[in-house]
Amino acid sequence: MLVGQEDNPRMTMTSTLATDVLPAYRDYLDACNARDWSRALSFVHDPVRVQGVVTSAVDYVAGIARLTAEHPGFVWTVGQTIA
């Protein structure tokens, strides 16, 4: 923890999330790439904001399912991360 973070719970949470998000995000992408939509849904907050529009998690995942049905070879990967 950096000096001054102990008094700022938001800073502490951000520091914690920075180390925990990548494995969860990789698991989410693995679910999407496996076309396991029920598992992918478990990672999505309900409601979710996508490109400025609030939608249900179910509708968001259904949109991803449509995308992959139209482009069956499509896969998600993590190209770069910033720590």
ABEGO torsion letter per residue (X at the ends): XBBGAAABAAAAAAAAAAAAAAAAAAAAAAAAAAGBAAAAAAABBOBBBBGGBBBBAAAAAAAAAAAAAABAABBBBBABBBX
